[in-house]
Amino acid sequence: MLRFSLIGAGNLGTNLAYTLQKKGHSFIYTYRPSRYKEFRGEICPDLSKLVGASDVIFICTQESKISGVARDLSRLTLLEGKVFFHTSNSLDSGELKSLKEEGAQVASFSPLQTFSSFDPGRDLFKGIYFLSEGDDAALDIARELAGLLGAHLLKVKPGEKKDYHMAAISSANFLVAVLKFAELRLDQTGSGIGLPVLMPLVKQTLENIEKNGVSASLTGPVKRKEFNLIDYHLSLLKGKDAELYRTLTDYLEKYFLES
Protein backbone atom coordinates (compact mmCIF):
# COMPACT_ATOMS: atom_id res chain seq x y z
CA MET A 1 0.00 0.00 0.00
CA LEU A 2 1.41 3.35 -1.07
CA ARG A 3 1.01 6.50 0.97
CA PHE A 4 0.27 9.33 -1.44
CA SER A 5 -0.54 13.02 -1.29
CA LEU A 6 -1.92 15.54 -3.73
CA ILE A 7 -0.82 19.01 -4.78
CA GLY A 8 -3.56 20.45 -6.97
CA ALA A 9 -7.09 19.29 -6.12
CA GLY A 10 -8.85 20.23 -9.34
CA ASN A 11 -11.03 17.87 -11.37
CA LEU A 12 -8.20 15.55 -12.38
CA GLY A 13 -6.47 15.47 -9.00
CA THR A 14 -9.71 14.97 -7.10
CA ASN A 15 -10.78 12.06 -9.31
CA LEU A 16 -7.34 10.46 -9.17
CA ALA A 17 -6.93 10.71 -5.39
CA TYR A 18 -10.45 9.48 -4.70
CA THR A 19 -10.10 6.48 -7.02
CA LEU A 20 -6.67 5.45 -5.74
CA GLN A 21 -7.96 5.64 -2.18
CA LYS A 22 -10.97 3.55 -3.17
CA LYS A 23 -8.59 0.98 -4.70
CA GLY A 24 -6.74 0.56 -1.42
CA HIS A 25 -3.89 3.08 -1.34
CA SER A 26 -3.56 5.45 1.61
CA PHE A 27 -4.43 9.08 0.84
CA ILE A 28 -2.44 11.14 3.31
CA TYR A 29 -2.81 14.85 2.51
CA THR A 30 -4.06 17.36 0.01
CA TYR A 31 -2.16 20.65 -0.07
CA ARG A 32 -5.32 22.66 -0.67
CA PRO A 33 -9.00 21.71 -0.35
CA SER A 34 -11.07 20.50 -3.26
CA ARG A 35 -14.15 22.47 -4.19
CA TYR A 36 -16.20 19.28 -4.12
CA LYS A 37 -17.91 18.59 -0.80
CA GLU A 38 -18.03 14.85 -1.62
CA PHE A 39 -14.24 14.74 -1.66
CA ARG A 40 -12.65 14.25 1.72
CA GLY A 41 -8.93 14.71 2.20
CA GLU A 42 -6.98 16.04 5.15
CA ILE A 43 -5.57 19.44 4.26
CA CYS A 44 -1.90 20.07 4.99
CA PRO A 45 -0.49 23.48 3.95
CA ASP A 46 2.97 22.44 5.20
CA LEU A 47 4.80 21.00 2.18
CA SER A 48 7.58 19.55 4.32
CA LYS A 49 5.09 17.60 6.42
CA LEU A 50 3.14 16.53 3.33
CA VAL A 51 6.21 15.15 1.55
CA GLY A 52 7.63 13.56 4.68
CA ALA A 53 4.47 11.54 5.26
CA SER A 54 4.15 10.34 1.67
CA ASP A 55 5.76 7.78 -0.62
CA VAL A 56 4.28 9.32 -3.76
CA ILE A 57 3.29 12.93 -4.45
CA PHE A 58 1.08 13.83 -7.40
CA ILE A 59 1.47 17.35 -8.79
CA CYS A 60 -1.85 18.03 -10.52
CA THR A 61 -1.60 21.80 -10.84
CA GLN A 62 -1.96 23.88 -14.00
CA GLU A 63 0.86 23.17 -16.44
CA SER A 64 2.39 26.62 -16.04
CA LYS A 65 2.85 26.02 -12.30
CA ILE A 66 4.44 22.55 -12.32
CA SER A 67 8.09 23.56 -12.55
CA GLY A 68 7.60 26.26 -9.88
CA VAL A 69 5.97 23.78 -7.51
CA ALA A 70 8.85 21.37 -8.15
CA ARG A 71 11.40 24.07 -7.30
CA ASP A 72 9.58 24.85 -4.06
CA LEU A 73 9.54 21.17 -3.14
CA SER A 74 13.21 20.73 -4.05
CA ARG A 75 14.19 23.08 -1.22
CA LEU A 76 12.88 20.56 1.30
CA THR A 77 15.02 17.91 2.95
CA LEU A 78 14.62 14.12 2.87
CA LEU A 79 13.64 13.84 -0.80
CA GLU A 80 15.75 10.74 -1.36
CA GLY A 81 13.48 7.84 -2.36
CA LYS A 82 10.37 9.99 -2.76
CA VAL A 83 8.46 9.64 -6.04
CA PHE A 84 6.91 12.65 -7.75
CA PHE A 85 4.52 12.52 -10.69
CA HIS A 86 3.01 15.36 -12.67
CA THR A 87 -0.14 14.76 -14.70
CA SER A 88 0.33 17.13 -17.65
CA ASN A 89 -0.24 15.61 -21.08
CA SER A 90 1.90 18.17 -22.90
CA LEU A 91 4.93 18.40 -20.59
CA ASP A 92 7.55 15.77 -19.83
CA SER A 93 9.31 14.82 -16.62
CA GLY A 94 11.95 17.49 -17.25
CA GLU A 95 9.56 19.85 -15.44
CA LEU A 96 10.55 17.99 -12.27
CA LYS A 97 14.32 18.11 -12.80
CA SER A 98 14.88 20.22 -9.67
CA LEU A 99 13.43 17.35 -7.63
CA LYS A 100 15.49 14.75 -9.49
CA GLU A 101 18.64 16.74 -8.72
CA GLU A 102 17.84 16.37 -5.01
CA GLY A 103 17.54 12.59 -5.16
CA ALA A 104 13.84 12.10 -5.87
CA GLN A 105 12.45 9.77 -8.54
CA VAL A 106 10.29 11.59 -11.08
CA ALA A 107 8.03 10.82 -14.03
CA SER A 108 5.01 12.10 -15.89
CA PHE A 109 1.79 10.17 -15.34
CA SER A 110 -0.69 11.74 -17.72
CA PRO A 111 -4.20 10.36 -18.27
CA LEU A 112 -5.69 10.56 -21.75
CA GLN A 113 -9.09 11.37 -20.34
CA THR A 114 -11.31 14.39 -19.83
CA PHE A 115 -12.29 15.47 -16.31
CA SER A 116 -15.06 18.06 -16.36
CA SER A 117 -16.27 17.40 -12.81
CA PHE A 118 -16.08 14.98 -9.89
CA ASP A 119 -18.69 12.27 -9.42
CA PRO A 120 -17.87 9.61 -6.81
CA GLY A 121 -20.12 7.15 -8.61
CA ARG A 122 -18.14 7.20 -11.86
CA ASP A 123 -14.84 5.52 -12.65
CA LEU A 124 -13.11 7.62 -15.30
CA PHE A 125 -9.90 5.59 -15.36
CA LYS A 126 -10.90 2.07 -16.35
CA GLY A 127 -9.63 1.27 -19.84
CA ILE A 128 -7.88 4.60 -20.46
CA TYR A 129 -4.21 5.19 -21.28
CA PHE A 130 -1.68 6.99 -19.12
CA LEU A 131 1.32 8.52 -20.89
CA SER A 132 4.46 8.07 -18.83
CA GLU A 133 8.18 8.72 -19.11
CA GLY A 134 10.87 9.37 -16.55
CA ASP A 135 12.99 7.47 -14.05
CA ASP A 136 12.79 3.68 -14.02
CA ALA A 137 11.75 3.41 -10.37
CA ALA A 138 8.96 5.94 -10.89
CA LEU A 139 7.85 4.16 -14.06
CA ASP A 140 7.56 0.89 -12.15
CA ILE A 141 5.18 2.56 -9.70
CA ALA A 142 3.30 4.24 -12.55
CA ARG A 143 2.78 0.82 -14.15
CA GLU A 144 1.50 -0.57 -10.85
CA LEU A 145 -0.89 2.34 -10.37
CA ALA A 146 -2.23 2.14 -13.92
CA GLY A 147 -2.88 -1.57 -13.49
CA LEU A 148 -4.69 -0.97 -10.22
CA LEU A 149 -6.90 1.61 -11.94
CA GLY A 150 -7.72 -0.82 -14.74
CA ALA A 151 -5.87 1.45 -17.16
CA HIS A 152 -2.99 1.00 -19.60
CA LEU A 153 0.45 2.55 -19.24
CA LEU A 154 1.94 3.82 -22.49
CA LYS A 155 5.65 4.52 -22.17
CA VAL A 156 6.51 7.43 -24.46
CA LYS A 157 9.51 9.52 -25.40
CA PRO A 158 9.57 13.05 -23.95
CA GLY A 159 9.43 14.68 -27.39
CA GLU A 160 6.29 12.75 -28.33
CA LYS A 161 4.05 14.23 -25.65
CA LYS A 162 3.22 17.35 -27.64
CA ASP A 163 1.72 15.23 -30.41
CA TYR A 164 -0.27 13.11 -27.99
CA HIS A 165 -1.53 16.30 -26.39
CA MET A 166 -2.64 17.82 -29.69
CA ALA A 167 -4.36 14.54 -30.54
CA ALA A 168 -6.14 14.58 -27.18
CA ILE A 169 -7.24 18.20 -27.58
CA SER A 170 -8.64 17.55 -31.04
CA SER A 171 -10.48 14.44 -29.83
CA ALA A 172 -12.09 16.19 -26.86
CA ASN A 173 -12.04 20.00 -27.08
CA PHE A 174 -12.49 20.22 -30.84
CA LEU A 175 -15.38 17.78 -30.63
CA VAL A 176 -16.99 20.15 -28.11
CA ALA A 177 -16.45 23.05 -30.54
CA VAL A 178 -18.04 21.16 -33.44
CA LEU A 179 -21.02 20.14 -31.31
CA LYS A 180 -21.43 23.76 -30.21
CA PHE A 181 -21.65 24.67 -33.89
CA ALA A 182 -24.28 21.94 -34.31
CA GLU A 183 -26.18 23.20 -31.26
CA LEU A 184 -26.28 26.72 -32.70
CA ARG A 185 -27.68 25.38 -35.96
CA LEU A 186 -30.39 23.51 -34.06
CA ASP A 187 -31.23 26.69 -32.17
CA GLN A 188 -32.11 28.25 -35.53
CA THR A 189 -34.91 25.71 -36.05
CA GLY A 190 -36.97 26.95 -33.11
CA SER A 191 -37.90 23.38 -32.17
CA GLY A 192 -36.14 23.52 -28.82
CA ILE A 193 -35.06 19.90 -29.19
CA GLY A 194 -31.34 20.59 -28.85
CA LEU A 195 -28.42 18.16 -29.06
CA PRO A 196 -30.29 15.02 -27.94
CA VAL A 197 -31.62 14.69 -31.49
CA LEU A 198 -28.03 14.26 -32.72
CA MET A 199 -26.60 12.03 -30.00
CA PRO A 200 -27.51 8.71 -31.69
CA LEU A 201 -25.69 9.94 -34.81
CA VAL A 202 -22.64 11.04 -32.78
CA LYS A 203 -22.49 7.75 -30.89
CA GLN A 204 -22.85 5.69 -34.07
CA THR A 205 -20.07 7.68 -35.73
CA LEU A 206 -17.76 7.02 -32.80
CA GLU A 207 -18.71 3.33 -32.88
CA ASN A 208 -17.94 3.21 -36.61
CA ILE A 209 -14.54 4.81 -36.02
CA GLU A 210 -13.72 2.40 -33.22
CA LYS A 211 -14.72 -0.59 -35.36
CA ASN A 212 -13.57 0.44 -38.83
CA GLY A 213 -11.10 3.31 -38.39
CA VAL A 214 -11.36 6.99 -39.23
CA SER A 215 -10.93 6.81 -43.00
CA ALA A 216 -13.68 4.23 -43.48
CA SER A 217 -16.17 6.15 -41.35
CA LEU A 218 -16.67 9.34 -43.36
CA THR A 219 -20.16 9.86 -44.75
CA GLY A 220 -22.04 12.89 -46.05
CA PRO A 221 -21.61 15.48 -48.80
CA VAL A 222 -17.80 15.51 -48.90
CA LYS A 223 -17.70 11.73 -49.32
CA ARG A 224 -20.35 11.98 -52.06
CA LYS A 225 -18.60 15.01 -53.63
CA GLU A 226 -21.75 17.10 -53.41
CA PHE A 227 -19.88 20.38 -53.50
CA ASN A 228 -22.93 22.41 -54.60
CA LEU A 229 -24.60 21.49 -51.32
CA ILE A 230 -21.53 22.57 -49.36
CA ASP A 231 -21.46 25.90 -51.22
CA TYR A 232 -25.14 26.39 -50.40
CA HIS A 233 -24.49 25.79 -46.70
CA LEU A 234 -21.63 28.28 -46.78
CA SER A 235 -23.91 30.90 -48.37
CA LEU A 236 -26.15 30.66 -45.30
CA LEU A 237 -23.38 31.09 -42.74
CA LYS A 238 -21.49 34.15 -41.61
CA GLY A 239 -18.35 35.03 -39.66
CA LYS A 240 -16.74 32.38 -37.49
CA ASP A 241 -19.42 29.82 -38.28
CA ALA A 242 -18.70 30.05 -42.01
CA GLU A 243 -14.96 29.97 -41.33
CA LEU A 244 -15.25 26.80 -39.25
CA TYR A 245 -17.50 25.05 -41.77
CA ARG A 246 -15.17 25.93 -44.66
CA THR A 247 -12.02 24.93 -42.75
CA LEU A 248 -13.40 21.54 -41.72
CA THR A 249 -14.76 20.86 -45.20
CA ASP A 250 -11.41 21.74 -46.79
CA TYR A 251 -9.67 19.46 -44.28
CA LEU A 252 -11.97 16.57 -45.14
CA GLU A 253 -11.41 17.11 -48.85
CA LYS A 254 -7.64 17.17 -48.44
CA TYR A 255 -7.31 14.00 -46.39
CA PHE A 256 -10.17 11.91 -47.75
CA LEU A 257 -10.45 12.89 -51.41
CA GLU A 258 -6.90 13.81 -52.36
CA SER A 259 -5.17 10.92 -50.57
C-alpha positions in Angstrom: 0.0 0.0 0.0 1.4 3.4 -1.1 1.0 6.5 1.0 0.3 9.3 -1.4 -0.5 13.0 -1.3 -1.9 15.5 -3.7 -0.8 19.0 -4.8 -3.6 20.4 -7.0 -7.1 19.3 -6.1 -8.9 20.2 -9.3 -11.0 17.9 -11.4 -8.2 15.5 -12.4 -6.5 15.5 -9.0 -9.7 15.0 -7.1 -10.8 12.1 -9.3 -7.3 10.5 -9.2 -6.9 10.7 -5.4 -10.5 9.5 -4.7 -10.1 6.5 -7.0 -6.7 5.5 -5.7 -8.0 5.6 -2.2 -11.0 3.6 -3.2 -8.6 1.0 -4.7 -6.7 0.6 -1.4 -3.9 3.1 -1.3 -3.6 5.4 1.6 -4.4 9.1 0.8 -2.4 11.1 3.3 -2.8 14.9 2.5 -4.1 17.4 0.0 -2.2 20.7 -0.1 -5.3 22.7 -0.7 -9.0 21.7 -0.4 -11.1 20.5 -3.3 -14.2 22.5 -4.2 -16.2 19.3 -4.1 -17.9 18.6 -0.8 -18.0 14.9 -1.6 -14.2 14.7 -1.7 -12.6 14.3 1.7 -8.9 14.7 2.2 -7.0 16.0 5.1 -5.6 19.4 4.3 -1.9 20.1 5.0 -0.5 23.5 3.9 3.0 22.4 5.2 4.8 21.0 2.2 7.6 19.6 4.3 5.1 17.6 6.4 3.1 16.5 3.3 6.2 15.2 1.5 7.6 13.6 4.7 4.5 11.5 5.3 4.1 10.3 1.7 5.8 7.8 -0.6 4.3 9.3 -3.8 3.3 12.9 -4.5 1.1 13.8 -7.4 1.5 17.4 -8.8 -1.8 18.0 -10.5 -1.6 21.8 -10.8 -2.0 23.9 -14.0 0.9 23.2 -16.4 2.4 26.6 -16.0 2.8 26.0 -12.3 4.4 22.6 -12.3 8.1 23.6 -12.5 7.6 26.3 -9.9 6.0 23.8 -7.5 8.8 21.4 -8.2 11.4 24.1 -7.3 9.6 24.9 -4.1 9.5 21.2 -3.1 13.2 20.7 -4.1 14.2 23.1 -1.2 12.9 20.6 1.3 15.0 17.9 3.0 14.6 14.1 2.9 13.6 13.8 -0.8 15.7 10.7 -1.4 13.5 7.8 -2.4 10.4 10.0 -2.8 8.5 9.6 -6.0 6.9 12.7 -7.8 4.5 12.5 -10.7 3.0 15.4 -12.7 -0.1 14.8 -14.7 0.3 17.1 -17.6 -0.2 15.6 -21.1 1.9 18.2 -22.9 4.9 18.4 -20.6 7.6 15.8 -19.8 9.3 14.8 -16.6 11.9 17.5 -17.2 9.6 19.8 -15.4 10.6 18.0 -12.3 14.3 18.1 -12.8 14.9 20.2 -9.7 13.4 17.4 -7.6 15.5 14.8 -9.5 18.6 16.7 -8.7 17.8 16.4 -5.0 17.5 12.6 -5.2 13.8 12.1 -5.9 12.5 9.8 -8.5 10.3 11.6 -11.1 8.0 10.8 -14.0 5.0 12.1 -15.9 1.8 10.2 -15.3 -0.7 11.7 -17.7 -4.2 10.4 -18.3 -5.7 10.6 -21.8 -9.1 11.4 -20.3 -11.3 14.4 -19.8 -12.3 15.5 -16.3 -15.1 18.1 -16.4 -16.3 17.4 -12.8 -16.1 15.0 -9.9 -18.7 12.3 -9.4 -17.9 9.6 -6.8 -20.1 7.1 -8.6 -18.1 7.2 -11.9 -14.8 5.5 -12.7 -13.1 7.6 -15.3 -9.9 5.6 -15.4 -10.9 2.1 -16.3 -9.6 1.3 -19.8 -7.9 4.6 -20.5 -4.2 5.2 -21.3 -1.7 7.0 -19.1 1.3 8.5 -20.9 4.5 8.1 -18.8 8.2 8.7 -19.1 10.9 9.4 -16.5 13.0 7.5 -14.0 12.8 3.7 -14.0 11.8 3.4 -10.4 9.0 5.9 -10.9 7.8 4.2 -14.1 7.6 0.9 -12.1 5.2 2.6 -9.7 3.3 4.2 -12.5 2.8 0.8 -14.2 1.5 -0.6 -10.9 -0.9 2.3 -10.4 -2.2 2.1 -13.9 -2.9 -1.6 -13.5 -4.7 -1.0 -10.2 -6.9 1.6 -11.9 -7.7 -0.8 -14.7 -5.9 1.5 -17.2 -3.0 1.0 -19.6 0.5 2.6 -19.2 1.9 3.8 -22.5 5.6 4.5 -22.2 6.5 7.4 -24.5 9.5 9.5 -25.4 9.6 13.1 -24.0 9.4 14.7 -27.4 6.3 12.7 -28.3 4.0 14.2 -25.7 3.2 17.4 -27.6 1.7 15.2 -30.4 -0.3 13.1 -28.0 -1.5 16.3 -26.4 -2.6 17.8 -29.7 -4.4 14.5 -30.5 -6.1 14.6 -27.2 -7.2 18.2 -27.6 -8.6 17.5 -31.0 -10.5 14.4 -29.8 -12.1 16.2 -26.9 -12.0 20.0 -27.1 -12.5 20.2 -30.8 -15.4 17.8 -30.6 -17.0 20.2 -28.1 -16.4 23.0 -30.5 -18.0 21.2 -33.4 -21.0 20.1 -31.3 -21.4 23.8 -30.2 -21.6 24.7 -33.9 -24.3 21.9 -34.3 -26.2 23.2 -31.3 -26.3 26.7 -32.7 -27.7 25.4 -36.0 -30.4 23.5 -34.1 -31.2 26.7 -32.2 -32.1 28.3 -35.5 -34.9 25.7 -36.0 -37.0 27.0 -33.1 -37.9 23.4 -32.2 -36.1 23.5 -28.8 -35.1 19.9 -29.2 -31.3 20.6 -28.8 -28.4 18.2 -29.1 -30.3 15.0 -27.9 -31.6 14.7 -31.5 -28.0 14.3 -32.7 -26.6 12.0 -30.0 -27.5 8.7 -31.7 -25.7 9.9 -34.8 -22.6 11.0 -32.8 -22.5 7.8 -30.9 -22.8 5.7 -34.1 -20.1 7.7 -35.7 -17.8 7.0 -32.8 -18.7 3.3 -32.9 -17.9 3.2 -36.6 -14.5 4.8 -36.0 -13.7 2.4 -33.2 -14.7 -0.6 -35.4 -13.6 0.4 -38.8 -11.1 3.3 -38.4 -11.4 7.0 -39.2 -10.9 6.8 -43.0 -13.7 4.2 -43.5 -16.2 6.2 -41.3 -16.7 9.3 -43.4 -20.2 9.9 -44.8 -22.0 12.9 -46.0 -21.6 15.5 -48.8 -17.8 15.5 -48.9 -17.7 11.7 -49.3 -20.4 12.0 -52.1 -18.6 15.0 -53.6 -21.8 17.1 -53.4 -19.9 20.4 -53.5 -22.9 22.4 -54.6 -24.6 21.5 -51.3 -21.5 22.6 -49.4 -21.5 25.9 -51.2 -25.1 26.4 -50.4 -24.5 25.8 -46.7 -21.6 28.3 -46.8 -23.9 30.9 -48.4 -26.2 30.7 -45.3 -23.4 31.1 -42.7 -21.5 34.2 -41.6 -18.4 35.0 -39.7 -16.7 32.4 -37.5 -19.4 29.8 -38.3 -18.7 30.1 -42.0 -15.0 30.0 -41.3 -15.3 26.8 -39.2 -17.5 25.1 -41.8 -15.2 25.9 -44.7 -12.0 24.9 -42.7 -13.4 21.5 -41.7 -14.8 20.9 -45.2 -11.4 21.7 -46.8 -9.7 19.5 -44.3 -12.0 16.6 -45.1 -11.4 17.1 -48.9 -7.6 17.2 -48.4 -7.3 14.0 -46.4 -10.2 11.9 -47.7 -10.5 12.9 -51.4 -6.9 13.8 -52.4 -5.2 10.9 -50.6 
